[in-house]
């Protein structure tokens, strides 16, 4: 049985244009030019790697702004160990080649730490460069289990992994009475990883995998996938990709006569999905990271974020904000900015943030799931209690 509560209303109109402008303004005002090397002994330099161009700029820009909000608060309160924090953001474009270039620029900037990571494929490409430089990387959004499979001890994943998403999805399917599920991914590190995990998890609860389909990124016509889904007898579809293509899939499924339940993964957990889907999005579920509007103390965060950037925070804002405060606390507890010392503190940290409890497994994945379920209703997200 599903129980819905706590409405939130967020307009996605002009988000990217306003957000990018706000982010650029913040960067200029705080001197956060990506490739600039810092020689200031009174500064702790933090590289930020995220997509601030391309189809995922909505997320990457929000990440930079959320980090900046935390940094400004920390610096206003006296900084860390008598030093100020300074961001050095670089655009990875959600692309592996761009990510390696962005990582090289962050390393050249003399960064002490690295935060960020939205697209898992781009994050996985950048991680070996940071590892070779023994740079601590705190990954706020990317959550493919391929990240932790690399085994890099100085990298921590703050977003719940795909295994947590599959558990949340299973609970949703059981609540809806799902018998046969269709999975759709795009073949990349994040989307295929999520699909593979769900393919293994759902049958353990008696939910048959009716079909698995692969959509080419940017493909305008997915009628063949729609036909395959309908012919499979699936009463539930889970879109494992990002919102830009996900909205197209949802619209064509509905236009093609599919009447079953539809859900999307955290890569599509965005108010942009609502705007892009239009009426076809009505009733669509989202296995989502923790939206700040539903967090205790979230109202104050939203107020501060909007006052600074003139837009609403996005769905990874809480994770990014918490990431920066975990780093602050770890540096203070270690009384050092040395990678190994700060890493050891984070490995054992228990921090209650806006996104929930942050505590890590030995594999450096989030121990307690932070996933929630949302549903689109009348152009707004509602929180669904399973």
VOBA-1610 file (N, C-alpha, C; in pm, whole numbers, padded with zeros to 5 digits, always signed):
BEGIN
Unk+00085-00119+00000Unk+00000+00000+00000Unk+00088+00124+00000Unk+00051+00223-00084Unk+00127+00346-00093Unk+00060+00456-00012Unk+00140+00535+00053Unk+00090+00650+00127Unk+00165+00773+00078Unk+00092+00875+00032Unk+00155+00995-00022Unk+00141+01109+00078Unk+00247+01187+00089Unk+00241+01301+00179Unk+00341+01407+00138Unk+00328+01522+00191Unk+00421+01634+00179Unk+00442+01677+00034Unk+00361+01769-00012Unk+00374+01821-00147Unk+00487+01921-00158Unk+00554+01921-00271Unk+00647+02029-00300Unk+00622+02078-00441Unk+00634+02207-00462Unk+00613+02263-00594Unk+00737+02341-00634Unk+00796+02303-00749Unk+00918+02371-00794Unk+00907+02397-00943Unk+00925+02521-00983Unk+00924+02552-01126Unk+01061+02528-01184Unk+01063+02458-01299Unk+01192+02431-01364Unk+01221+02529-01475Unk+01130+02626-01497Unk+01148+02718-01608Unk+01276+02798-01596Unk+01351+02800-01705Unk+01475+02878-01715Unk+01577+02842-01608Unk+01567+02722-01549Unk+01659+02686-01440Unk+01803+02690-01485Unk+01832+02623-01596Unk+01972+02611-01638Unk+02032+02748-01669Unk+01955+02830-01744Unk+02008+02962-01780Unk+02038+03045-01656Unk+01944+03047-01563Unk+01964+03124-01440Unk+02075+03064-01355Unk+02075+02931-01346Unk+02172+02864-01259Unk+02313+02883-01309Unk+02332+02868-01440Unk+02465+02886-01496Unk+02513+03029-01474Unk+02422+03126-01497Unk+02459+03266-01475Unk+02496+03290-01330Unk+02417+03233-01239Unk+02445+03249-01096Unk+02577+03186-01058Unk+02602+03066-01114Unk+02727+02996-01081Unk+02848+03073-01129Unk+02837+03127-01253Unk+02948+03204-01307Unk+02973+03329-01224Unk+02863+03392-01180Unk+02878+03511-01096Unk+02948+03475-00966Unk+02905+03364-00904Unk+02966+03321-00778Unk+03113+03289-00796Unk+03145+03226-00910Unk+03284+03191-00937Unk+03370+03316-00950Unk+03315+03416-01022Unk+03392+03539-01041Unk+03409+03614-00910Unk+03301+03618-00832Unk+03307+03692-00705Unk+03401+03628-00605Unk+03414+03495-00609Unk+03497+03427-00512Unk+03633+03390-00568Unk+03656+03423-00694Unk+03786+03395-00752Unk+03810+03250-00783Unk+03703+03172-00810Unk+03718+03028-00833Unk+03741+02998-00980Unk+03848+03045-01038Unk+03878+03013-01176Unk+03945+02878-01182Unk+03891+02789-01269Unk+03926+02648-01263Unk+04072+02615-01270Unk+04147+02676-01360Unk+04283+02631-01382Unk+04387+02714-01308Unk+04345+02801-01222Unk+04439+02887-01151Unk+04507+02811-01038Unk+04638+02819-01031Unk+04712+02753-00924Unk+04717+02843-00802Unk+04694+02784-00686Unk+04694+02861-00562Unk+04824+02842-00486Unk+04882+02952-00446Unk+05003+02945-00364Unk+04977+03006-00227Unk+04852+03026-00196Unk+04813+03089-00071Unk+04817+02986+00041Unk+04906+03004+00136Unk+04920+02910+00247Unk+04801+02915+00341Unk+04721+03021+00332Unk+04604+03035+00417Unk+04476+02985+00350Unk+04494+02904+00245Unk+04380+02855+00169Unk+04384+02702+00158Unk+04267+02642+00166Unk+04252+02500+00136Unk+04179+02492+00002Unk+04248+02443-00099Unk+04194+02441-00235Unk+04117+02312-00260Unk+03996+02327-00311Unk+03909+02211-00335Unk+03867+02209-00482Unk+03913+02111-00556Unk+03872+02095-00694Unk+03731+02040-00701Unk+03653+02090-00796Unk+03516+02042-00817Unk+03505+01992-00961Unk+03467+01867-00979Unk+03449+01812-01112Unk+03303+01775-01131Unk+03237+01840-01228Unk+03095+01817-01252Unk+03060+01870-01390Unk+02945+01826-01447Unk+02907+01876-01580Unk+02834+02010-01573Unk+02899+02115-01617Unk+02833+02246-01620Unk+02803+02289-01764Unk+02819+02196-01858Unk+02776+02217-01996Unk+02712+02088-02043Unk+02638+02096-02153Unk+02575+01977-02207Unk+02440+01947-02142Unk+02388+01828-02172Unk+02253+01793-02129Unk+02238+01777-01979Unk+02349+01757-01907Unk+02340+01738-01762Unk+02386+01861-01684Unk+02392+01976-01751Unk+02436+02099-01685Unk+02347+02139-01569Unk+02220+02103-01578Unk+02126+02129-01467Unk+02183+02077-01336Unk+02231+01952-01340Unk+02281+01887-01219Unk+02417+01944-01177Unk+02507+01954-01273Unk+02643+01997-01241Unk+02649+02138-01185Unk+02567+02227-01240Unk+02564+02364-01191Unk+02508+02370-01050Unk+02405+02292-01027Unk+02347+02286-00892Unk+02449+02234-00792Unk+02530+02137-00833Unk+02632+02082-00744Unk+02733+02190-00705Unk+02782+02264-00805Unk+02880+02371-00778Unk+02821+02474-00682Unk+02696+02511-00706Unk+02633+02612-00621Unk+02611+02562-00479Unk+02578+02436-00465Unk+02558+02380-00331Unk+02688+02375-00253Unk+02797+02337-00321Unk+02928+02341-00256Unk+02962+02485-00215Unk+02932+02579-00306Unk+02967+02719-00278Unk+02892+02773-00158Unk+02765+02735-00145Unk+02686+02778-00030Unk+02751+02731+00100Unk+02791+02604+00103Unk+02856+02549+00223Unk+02989+02617+00249Unk+03068+02637+00144Unk+03199+02702+00159Unk+03184+02842+00215Unk+03088+02918+00163Unk+03068+03054+00212Unk+03028+03056+00359Unk+02945+02960+00399Unk+02906+02951+00540Unk+03026+02917+00628Unk+03104+02821+00583Unk+03221+02777+00661Unk+03323+02889+00674Unk+03348+02958+00563Unk+03445+03068+00568Unk+03395+03183+00656Unk+03265+03211+00649Unk+03209+03319+00732Unk+03219+03286+00881Unk+03223+03155+00912Unk+03232+03112+01052Unk+03377+03094+01098Unk+03471+03133+01015Unk+03612+03126+01056Unk+03697+03028+00978Unk+03637+02958+00881Unk+03715+02867+00799Unk+03747+02736+00868Unk+03854+02673+00825Unk+03895+02543+00879Unk+04044+02549+00916Unk+04074+02523+01040Unk+04213+02530+01090Unk+04276+02665+01059Unk+04194+02769+01066Unk+04244+02904+01042Unk+04263+02938+00896Unk+04217+02849+00807Unk+04231+02873+00662Unk+04093+02885+00599Unk+04088+02951+00484Unk+03963+02962+00409Unk+03957+02851+00304Unk+03837+02810+00273Unk+03815+02712+00166Unk+03794+02786+00034Unk+03846+02731-00074Unk+03828+02792-00205Unk+03804+02684-00309Unk+03701+02704-00391Unk+03665+02606-00493Unk+03737+02633-00624Unk+03775+02525-00692Unk+03835+02530-00825Unk+03754+02437-00916Unk+03642+02486-00971Unk+03554+02398-01050Unk+03602+02377-01192Unk+03581+02255-01242Unk+03609+02222-01382Unk+03492+02143-01439Unk+03464+02165-01565Unk+03351+02103-01635Unk+03394+01970-01697Unk+03325+01861-01658Unk+03356+01732-01721Unk+03257+01696-01831Unk+03152+01779-01850Unk+03058+01758-01959Unk+02989+01623-01959Unk+03002+01549-01851Unk+02946+01413-01843Unk+03008+01324-01950Unk+03135+01350-01980Unk+03206+01281-02087Unk+03341+01234-02035Unk+03380+01112-02068Unk+03503+01055-02014Unk+03626+01134-02056Unk+03634+01175-02182Unk+03751+01251-02228Unk+03757+01388-02163Unk+03643+01456-02156Unk+03639+01585-02088Unk+03674+01571-01941Unk+03633+01458-01881Unk+03659+01436-01739Unk+03808+01421-01711Unk+03880+01352-01797Unk+04024+01338-01774Unk+04094+01472-01791Unk+04048+01553-01885Unk+04106+01688-01902Unk+04074+01774-01780Unk+03950+01764-01732Unk+03911+01841-01613Unk+03993+01798-01492Unk+04015+01668-01478Unk+04095+01617-01366Unk+04238+01669-01373Unk+04293+01673-01493Unk+04430+01723-01510Unk+04440+01870-01470Unk+04338+01948-01503Unk+04337+02090-01468Unk+04325+02108-01316Unk+04242+02025-01253Unk+04228+02034-01108Unk+04359+02000-01039Unk+04426+01897-01088Unk+04557+01860-01032Unk+04656+01974-01050Unk+04655+02035-01168Unk+04748+02145-01196Unk+04718+02267-01110Unk+04593+02281-01065Unk+04556+02396-00982Unk+04615+02387-00842Unk+04668+02268-00808Unk+04724+02249-00675Unk+04619+02217-00572Unk+04509+02156-00613Unk+04400+02126-00521Unk+04446+02033-00409Unk+04394+02058-00289Unk+04421+01972-00174Unk+04324+01855-00166Unk+04200+01877-00214Unk+04096+01776-00213Unk+04011+01791-00338Unk+03932+01689-00368Unk+03842+01693-00483Unk+03703+01650-00439Unk+03601+01723-00487Unk+03462+01683-00466Unk+03393+01684-00602Unk+03275+01623-00608Unk+03199+01626-00732Unk+03164+01488-00781Unk+03159+01475-00913Unk+03125+01349-00976Unk+02975+01333-00990Unk+02924+01355-01111Unk+02781+01332-01136Unk+02761+01208-01222Unk+02806+01212-01348Unk+02794+01096-01434Unk+02899+00993-01395Unk+02857+00870-01374Unk+02949+00767-01325Unk+03060+00738-01425Unk+03028+00736-01555Unk+03130+00708-01655Unk+03241+00812-01653Unk+03203+00939-01644Unk+03302+01047-01638Unk+03380+01039-01507Unk+03312+01007-01399Unk+03378+00997-01269Unk+03481+00885-01267Unk+03443+00770-01320Unk+03536+00655-01326Unk+03658+00690-01409Unk+03639+00768-01516Unk+03752+00807-01601Unk+03849+00899-01529Unk+03795+00987-01443Unk+03879+01086-01374Unk+03949+01029-01252Unk+03888+00932-01189Unk+03938+00883-01060Unk+04083+00834-01060Unk+04128+00759-01162Unk+04268+00714-01160Unk+04370+00827-01156Unk+04336+00941-01219Unk+04428+01055-01216Unk+04440+01110-01075Unk+04329+01121-01006Unk+04333+01170-00868Unk+04402+01068-00777Unk+04379+00941-00804Unk+04441+00835-00725Unk+04593+00840-00738Unk+04641+00861-00860Unk+04786+00866-00883Unk+04851+00983-00809Unk+04771+01088-00784Unk+04822+01206-00712Unk+04791+01197-00562Unk+04734+01085-00519Unk+04695+01064-00379Unk+04604+01176-00329Unk+04509+01217-00415Unk+04412+01319-00377Unk+04285+01253-00325Unk+04237+01298-00212Unk+04112+01249-00156Unk+03997+01299-00242Unk+03909+01207-00287Unk+03795+01245-00369Unk+03667+01205-00301Unk+03579+01302-00277Unk+03449+01278-00217Unk+03344+01293-00327Unk+03279+01181-00362Unk+03190+01174-00478Unk+03047+01193-00430Unk+02987+01304-00469Unk+02857+01341-00411Unk+02737+01281-00481Unk+02743+01256-00612Unk+02624+01213-00685Unk+02641+01081-00759Unk+02750+01065-00833Unk+02772+00941-00909Unk+02766+00821-00815Unk+02700+00714-00858Unk+02679+00603-00765Unk+02686+00464-00826Unk+02749+00451-00942Unk+02768+00318-00998Unk+02861+00237-00909Unk+02831+00110-00891Unk+02919+00025-00810Unk+03054+00003-00878Unk+03066+00045-01005Unk+03197+00040-01072Unk+03296+00135-01003Unk+03243+00236-00937Unk+03328+00333-00867Unk+03401+00266-00752Unk+03326+00197-00668Unk+03389+00132-00553Unk+03465+00007-00595Unk+03429-00051-00710Unk+03501-00168-00760Unk+03646-00136-00795Unk+03674-00006-00819Unk+03812+00034-00847Unk+03902+00013-00726Unk+03842+00016-00607Unk+03918-00013-00485Unk+04009+00099-00439Unk+03982+00222-00481Unk+04066+00335-00440Unk+04029+00377-00299Unk+04122+00364-00206Unk+04093+00386-00065Unk+04068+00532-00030Unk+04108+00624-00116Unk+04089+00765-00082Unk+03968+00825-00155Unk+03876+00738-00201Unk+03754+00786-00267Unk+03631+00734-00193Unk+03537+00822-00164Unk+03416+00787-00090Unk+03293+00830-00170Unk+03189+00745-00172Unk+03068+00770-00248Unk+02954+00810-00154Unk+02908+00935-00164Unk+02811+00990-00072Unk+02666+00959-00113Unk+02643+00930-00238Unk+02509+00895-00283Unk+02489+00744-00267Unk+02369+00703-00235Unk+02341+00560-00222Unk+02371+00488-00353Unk+02434+00371-00347Unk+02467+00297-00470Unk+02344+00234-00533Unk+02363+00179-00653Unk+02254+00115-00724Unk+02189+00002-00647Unk+02264-00063-00559Unk+02207-00171-00478Unk+02097-00117-00386Unk+02116+00004-00334Unk+02011+00067-00253Unk+01891+00105-00339Unk+01917+00153-00461Unk+01808+00188-00551Unk+01723+00065-00582Unk+01788-00048-00602Unk+01716-00172-00634Unk+01627-00215-00518Unk+01673-00196-00395Unk+01591-00230-00279Unk+01468-00140-00271Unk+01489-00011-00296Unk+01377+00084-00296Unk+01279+00050-00408Unk+01334+00018-00525Unk+01250-00019-00639Unk+01169-00144-00609Unk+01231-00241-00545Unk+01161-00365-00509Unk+01044-00335-00417Unk+01066-00252-00317Unk+00958-00214-00225Unk+00844-00147-00300Unk+00878-00060-00396Unk+00776+00009-00474Unk+00695-00090-00556Unk+00766-00182-00625Unk+00698-00281-00708Unk+00605-00370-00627Unk+00652-00412-00510Unk+00568-00495-00423Unk+00445-00420-00376Unk+00461-00290-00348Unk+00347-00208-00305Unk+00244-00193-00417Unk+00291-00191-00541Unk+00203-00173-00655Unk+00146-00304-00708Unk+00199-00415-00658Unk+00153-00544-00707Unk+00213-00582-00841Unk+00330-00530-00872Unk+00398-00558-00999Unk+00430-00707-01012Unk+00408-00761-01132Unk+00443-00900-01159Unk+00555-00914-01260Unk+00556-00824-01360Unk+00657-00832-01467Unk+00711-00692-01495Unk+00842-00676-01485Unk+00904-00544-01503Unk+00992-00541-01627Unk+00990-00429-01695Unk+01080-00403-01808Unk+01185-00302-01763Unk+01310-00325-01802Unk+01420-00234-01769Unk+01472-00173-01898Unk+01500-00042-01895Unk+01556+00027-02012Unk+01678+00105-01967Unk+01792+00080-02030Unk+01915+00153-01998Unk+01980+00203-02126Unk+02096+00269-02113Unk+02162+00328-02228Unk+02305+00278-02249Unk+02340+00172-02178Unk+02467+00105-02205Unk+02589+00167-02141Unk+02576+00276-02067Unk+02692+00341-02006Unk+02712+00293-01863Unk+02814+00346-01799Unk+02855+00298-01667Unk+02743+00306-01564Unk+02673+00417-01560Unk+02567+00433-01460Unk+02442+00353-01498Unk+02391+00374-01618Unk+02260+00319-01652Unk+02261+00167-01664Unk+02364+00111-01725Unk+02371-00035-01736Unk+02396-00098-01600Unk+02479-00032-01519Unk+02506-00083-01385Unk+02377-00093-01304Unk+02294+00012-01310Unk+02167+00013-01237Unk+02075-00096-01291Unk+02068-00109-01423Unk+01985-00212-01484Unk+02029-00352-01444Unk+02159-00375-01446Unk+02213-00507-01409Unk+02178-00543-01264Unk+02191-00444-01175Unk+02161-00468-01033Unk+02013-00501-01015Unk+01926-00426-01084Unk+01783-00450-01073Unk+01744-00584-01137Unk+01812-00619-01245Unk+01785-00748-01310Unk+01811-00864-01213Unk+01909-00847-01128Unk+01941-00952-01030Unk+01850-00944-00908Unk+01813-00822-00867Unk+01741-00805-00740Unk+01592-00835-00750Unk+01525-00789-00854Unk+01380-00800-00860Unk+01328-00944-00856Unk+01389-01037-00932Unk+01338-01175-00928Unk+01345-01240-00790Unk+01433-01192-00704Unk+01443-01248-00569Unk+01318-01222-00488Unk+01238-01123-00532Unk+01111-01094-00465Unk+00993-01139-00550Unk+01017-01224-00647Unk+00910-01281-00728Unk+00865-01194-00844Unk+00944-01092-00877Unk+00908-01002-00989Unk+00988-01044-01112Unk+00918-01086-01214Unk+00982-01135-01337Unk+01037-01019-01420Unk+01155-01039-01479Unk+01208-00941-01573Unk+01152-00976-01711Unk+01060-00894-01758Unk+00991-00923-01884Unk+01079-00895-02006Unk+01155-00788-02002Unk+01244-00753-02112Unk+01344-00649-02064Unk+01460-00647-02129Unk+01560-00543-02104Unk+01592-00479-02238Unk+01573-00349-02245Unk+01594-00276-02370Unk+01706-00173-02353Unk+01776-00147-02463Unk+01885-00049-02462Unk+01850+00063-02560Unk+01850+00186-02511Unk+01821+00302-02595Unk+01949+00376-02628Unk+01969+00405-02752Unk+02084+00487-02793Unk+02063+00630-02744Unk+02165+00690-02689Unk+02152+00825-02637Unk+02112+00923-02746Unk+02012+01002-02715Unk+01966+01103-02809Unk+01877+01053-02920Unk+01844+00925-02921Unk+01761+00868-03028Unk+01621+00930-03024Unk+01574+00990-03134Unk+01443+01054-03132Unk+01326+00956-03135Unk+01347+00840-03200Unk+01240+00743-03218Unk+01270+00616-03138Unk+01187+00586-03040Unk+01205+00465-02960Unk+01084+00372-02974Unk+01020+00379-03089Unk+00900+00299-03112Unk+00928+00150-03102Unk+01048+00106-03142Unk+01082-00036-03134Unk+01087-00081-02987Unk+01137+00007-02900Unk+01142-00025-02757Unk+01001-00029-02700Unk+00917+00066-02741Unk+00779+00068-02695Unk+00707-00061-02734Unk+00727-00105-02858Unk+00664-00228-02906Unk+00714-00348-02826Unk+00847-00352-02801Unk+00904-00464-02725Unk+00849-00468-02583Unk+00833-00354-02522Unk+00779-00347-02386Unk+00635-00395-02384Unk+00555-00349-02478Unk+00414-00388-02482Unk+00401-00539-02508Unk+00482-00589-02600Unk+00475-00732-02634Unk+00523-00822-02520Unk+00605-00765-02430Unk+00661-00844-02320Unk+00559-00872-02210Unk+00452-00795-02208Unk+00352-00809-02103Unk+00389-00742-01973Unk+00491-00655-01976Unk+00534-00587-01854Unk+00424-00496-01801Unk+00404-00501-01671Unk+00310-00408-01607Unk+00382-00296-01533Unk+00514-00291-01551Unk+00596-00189-01484Unk+00721-00166-01571Unk+00756-00039-01591Unk+00877-00003-01666Unk+00967+00081-01577Unk+01095+00045-01572Unk+01192+00123-01496Unk+01296+00179-01591Unk+01299+00311-01602Unk+01395+00382-01686Unk+01521+00407-01602Unk+01633+00354-01646Unk+01757+00361-01568Unk+01848+00477-01610Unk+01805+00557-01708Unk+01892+00661-01761Unk+01866+00800-01706Unk+01909+00900-01783Unk+01899+01040-01743Unk+01770+01103-01796Unk+01734+01219-01739Unk+01601+01274-01767Unk+01585+01323-01910Unk+01692+01370-01974Unk+01679+01427-02108Unk+01621+01325-02207Unk+01671+01201-02204Unk+01617+01095-02288Unk+01498+01027-02222Unk+01496+01026-02090Unk+01388+00960-02018Unk+01253+01020-02048Unk+01246+01151-02061Unk+01118+01216-02091Unk+01065+01171-02227Unk+01156+01153-02321Unk+01118+01106-02455Unk+01062+00963-02448Unk+01127+00878-02371Unk+01081+00740-02355Unk+00942+00737-02292Unk+00923+00816-02186Unk+00794+00819-02116Unk+00683+00865-02210Unk+00709+00972-02285Unk+00606+01024-02376Unk+00570+00922-02483Unk+00672+00857-02539Unk+00643+00761-02646Unk+00578+00633-02593Unk+00610+00594-02469Unk+00540+00480-02409Unk+00391+00510-02397Unk+00357+00628-02348Unk+00217+00664-02332Unk+00148+00682-02468Unk+00217+00746-02561Unk+00161+00764-02694Unk+00140+00629-02765Unk+00226+00533-02731Unk+00217+00401-02793Unk+00118+00309-02725Unk+00048+00358-02623Unk-00058+00281-02561Unk-00019+00202-02438Unk+00102+00220-02388Unk+00140+00149-02267Unk+00069+00212-02147Unk+00000+00130-02068Unk-00082+00181-01959Unk-00031+00140-01821Unk+00079+00066-01814Unk+00130+00019-01686Unk+00202+00129-01609Unk+00256+00093-01494Unk+00330+00188-01411Unk+00468+00215-01472Unk+00515+00337-01453Unk+00648+00377-01499Unk+00723+00441-01383Unk+00849+00407-01368Unk+00936+00470-01268Unk+01069+00502-01333Unk+01138+00599-01277Unk+01270+00637-01327Unk+01369+00635-01211Unk+01496+00615-01243Unk+01600+00612-01141Unk+01648+00751-01103Unk+01747+00756-01013Unk+01791+00885-00959Unk+01856+00974-01064Unk+01903+00916-01176Unk+01959+00997-01283Unk+01857+01086-01350Unk+01729+01056-01329Unk+01620+01136-01385Unk+01542+01211-01278Unk+01593+01209-01156Unk+01523+01273-01044Unk+01541+01423-01051Unk+01463+01488-01136Unk+01479+01631-01159Unk+01345+01693-01194Unk+01324+01817-01152Unk+01202+01887-01192Unk+01202+01910-01343Unk+01319+01903-01407Unk+01325+01911-01553Unk+01248+01796-01617Unk+01243+01682-01549Unk+01167+01568-01600Unk+01019+01603-01609Unk+00968+01671-01508Unk+00827+01710-01506Unk+00796+01800-01625Unk+00882+01899-01646Unk+00862+01994-01754Unk+00868+01925-01890Unk+00967+01839-01909Unk+00988+01774-02038Unk+00880+01672-02072Unk+00828+01604-01969Unk+00727+01500-01993Unk+00588+01558-02020Unk+00559+01672-01962Unk+00425+01727-01974Unk+00323+01633-01912Unk+00208+01621-01976Unk+00101+01538-01922Unk+00136+01391-01916Unk+00229+01345-02001Unk+00269+01204-02002Unk+00338+01164-01873Unk+00391+01262-01799Unk+00462+01233-01676Unk+00371+01210-01556Unk+00244+01240-01571Unk+00152+01224-01459Unk+00153+01080-01408Unk+00178+01065-01278Unk+00178+00933-01216Unk+00311+00862-01217Unk+00411+00916-01286Unk+00543+00852-01292Unk+00611+00857-01156Unk+00672+00746-01116Unk+00743+00737-00989Unk+00892+00764-01011Unk+00958+00807-00904Unk+01102+00832-00907Unk+01168+00770-00784Unk+01267+00684-00805Unk+01351+00642-00692Unk+01461+00747-00685Unk+01452+00830-00584Unk+01523+00958-00583Unk+01620+00974-00468Unk+01728+01049-00491Unk+01809+01093-00377Unk+01728+01189-00292Unk+01775+01225-00173Unk+01694+01305-00080Unk+01676+01450-00123Unk+01558+01483-00172Unk+01525+01622-00204Unk+01525+01705-00076Unk+01580+01824-00084Unk+01597+01907+00036Unk+01463+01949+00095Unk+01360+01963+00011Unk+01229+02005+00063Unk+01170+01906+00163Unk+01214+01782+00154Unk+01161+01680+00244Unk+01255+01652+00361Unk+01364+01726+00371Unk+01461+01705+00478Unk+01431+01795+00597Unk+01463+01746+00715Unk+01448+01828+00835Unk+01548+01943+00827Unk+01500+02064+00839Unk+01586+02180+00824Unk+01601+02225+00680Unk+01529+02159+00590Unk+01541+02190+00448Unk+01490+02328+00410Unk+01390+02377+00482Unk+01332+02508+00449Unk+01437+02618+00458Unk+01520+02611+00560Unk+01625+02712+00577Unk+01726+02703+00464Unk+01760+02581+00425Unk+01855+02562+00314Unk+01798+02622+00186Unk+01673+02592+00155Unk+01610+02644+00034Unk+01610+02796+00035Unk+01577+02854+00149Unk+01575+02999+00162Unk+01712+03060+00135Unk+01816+03002+00194Unk+01951+03054+00175Unk+02000+03034+00031Unk+01968+02920-00025Unk+02012+02889-00163Unk+01948+02986-00262Unk+01815+03007-00248Unk+01745+03097-00339Unk+01792+03241-00323Unk+01823+03280-00199Unk+01871+03416-00176Unk+02005+03438-00246Unk+02086+03334-00253Unk+02220+03348-00311Unk+02221+03332-00463Unk+02141+03236-00513Unk+02150+03202-00656Unk+02023+03232-00736Unk+01917+03275-00669Unk+01792+03316-00734Unk+01722+03203-00809Unk+01751+03079-00771Unk+01683+02962-00826Unk+01664+02862-00713Unk+01578+02764-00735Unk+01560+02659-00636Unk+01676+02560-00642Unk+01711+02499-00530Unk+01814+02394-00533Unk+01763+02270-00604Unk+01857+02193-00659Unk+01822+02070-00727Unk+01829+01950-00635Unk+01819+01832-00696Unk+01802+01710-00616Unk+01929+01657-00554Unk+02046+01706-00596Unk+02171+01661-00532Unk+02229+01768-00439Unk+02150+01874-00416Unk+02198+01985-00333Unk+02233+01939-00193Unk+02147+01855-00133Unk+02171+01811+00004Unk+02300+01731+00014Unk+02322+01641-00082Unk+02441+01556-00080Unk+02569+01640-00095Unk+02564+01739-00183Unk+02683+01823-00204Unk+02711+01911-00083Unk+02608+01968-00028Unk+02620+02051+00092Unk+02678+01967+00207Unk+02626+01847+00226Unk+02676+01759+00332Unk+02820+01715+00305Unk+02852+01693+00179Unk+02989+01653+00143Unk+03090+01754+00193Unk+03060+01881+00174Unk+03154+01986+00215Unk+03168+01992+00367Unk+03058+01971+00438Unk+03065+01975+00584Unk+03134+01851+00641Unk+03119+01737+00574Unk+03194+01618+00617Unk+03343+01642+00600Unk+03382+01703+00488Unk+03523+01733+00466Unk+03574+01830+00572Unk+03497+01933+00601Unk+03536+02030+00704Unk+03559+01959+00838Unk+03462+01878+00879Unk+03472+01811+01008Unk+03589+01714+01012Unk+03614+01647+00901Unk+03724+01550+00897Unk+03859+01620+00907Unk+03874+01732+00839Unk+04000+01807+00847Unk+04024+01854+00991Unk+03917+01902+01054Unk+03930+01950+01191Unk+03962+01836+01288Unk+03896+01721+01269Unk+03924+01607+01357Unk+04066+01554+01336Unk+04110+01555+01211Unk+04246+01509+01182Unk+04349+01614+01220Unk+04304+01739+01236Unk+04393+01852+01262Unk+04502+01858+01155Unk+04460+01830+01031Unk+04556+01820+00921Unk+04482+01819+00788Unk+04553+01857+00683Unk+04499+01844+00547Unk+04568+01729+00472Unk+04645+01649+00544Unk+04711+01536+00479Unk+04608+01431+00440Unk+04620+01382+00317Unk+04521+01290+00261Unk+04496+01170+00351Unk+04600+01103+00393Unk+04583+00980+00470Unk+04512+01004+00603Unk+04545+01114+00669Unk+04484+01144+00798Unk+04337+01179+00784Unk+04305+01260+00684Unk+04165+01298+00661Unk+04085+01177+00614Unk+04145+01096+00528Unk+04079+00974+00479Unk+04040+00883+00595Unk+04130+00864+00689Unk+04103+00773+00801Unk+03988+00824+00889Unk+03977+00955+00902Unk+03866+01011+00980Unk+03734+00986+00907Unk+03731+01013+00776Unk+03608+00996+00699Unk+03564+00849+00697Unk+03660+00759+00693Unk+03628+00616+00691Unk+03548+00573+00813Unk+03560+00648+00922Unk+03492+00612+01047Unk+03391+00717+01093Unk+03361+00811+01005Unk+03275+00923+01045Unk+03129+00881+01053Unk+03054+00945+01140Unk+02909+00935+01146Unk+02856+01077+01153Unk+02802+01125+01042Unk+02759+01263+01032Unk+02612+01268+00993Unk+02531+01335+01073Unk+02390+01350+01043Unk+02371+01479+00965Unk+02347+01465+00837Unk+02333+01582+00751Unk+02191+01599+00700Unk+02173+01695+00610Unk+02042+01716+00549Unk+01998+01594+00470Unk+02094+01521+00414Unk+02062+01405+00331Unk+02039+01279+00413Unk+02062+01285+00544Unk+02048+01168+00629Unk+02180+01134+00697Unk+02189+01011+00746Unk+02310+00967+00814Unk+02419+00932+00713Unk+02535+00993+00730Unk+02649+00964+00643Unk+02748+00880+00721Unk+02756+00756+00681Unk+02845+00658+00742Unk+02883+00559+00632Unk+03008+00516+00630Unk+03055+00439+00515Unk+03084+00293+00549Unk+03062+00208+00450Unk+03099+00067+00460Unk+03249+00055+00438Unk+03308-00062+00462Unk+03451-00079+00433Unk+03485-00056+00286Unk+03384-00068+00198Unk+03406-00043+00054Unk+03390+00104+00018Unk+03364+00187+00121Unk+03352+00331+00106Unk+03226+00372+00031Unk+03122+00286+00042Unk+02988+00321-00004Unk+02905+00366+00116Unk+02800+00443+00088Unk+02712+00486+00195Unk+02645+00364+00258Unk+02650+00358+00391Unk+02600+00240+00460Unk+02448+00237+00468Unk+02387+00352+00496Unk+02242+00360+00513Unk+02181+00428+00390Unk+02084+00362+00328Unk+02022+00416+00207Unk+01957+00552+00233Unk+01976+00644+00138Unk+01909+00773+00149Unk+01799+00789+00043Unk+01767+00682-00028Unk+01668+00690-00135Unk+01527+00713-00081Unk+01452+00794-00154Unk+01311+00815-00127Unk+01234+00788-00256Unk+01102+00776-00246Unk+01018+00758-00364Unk+00930+00881-00381Unk+00933+00939-00500Unk+00849+01052-00534Unk+00753+01009-00645Unk+00646+01085-00661Unk+00554+01063-00772Unk+00510+01197-00827Unk+00501+01206-00960Unk+00455+01328-01024Unk+00302+01332-01018Unk+00251+01438-00961Unk+00106+01456-00954Unk+00073+01603-00974Unk+00000+01632-01080Unk-00042+01768-01114Unk+00079+01861-01127Unk+00182+01811-01191Unk+00299+01894-01219Unk+00389+01918-01102Unk+00374+01838-00995Unk+00456+01854-00877Unk+00502+01717-00828Unk+00609+01717-00749Unk+00653+01593-00686Unk+00584+01577-00551Unk+00535+01455-00527Unk+00484+01418-00395Unk+00572+01309-00339Unk+00593+01315-00209Unk+00666+01209-00141Unk+00572+01091-00118Unk+00618+00971-00153Unk+00540+00850-00136Unk+00601+00766-00026Unk+00521+00732+00073Unk+00566+00644+00180Unk+00520+00502+00150Unk+00612+00410+00143Unk+00579+00272+00109Unk+00532+00196+00231
//
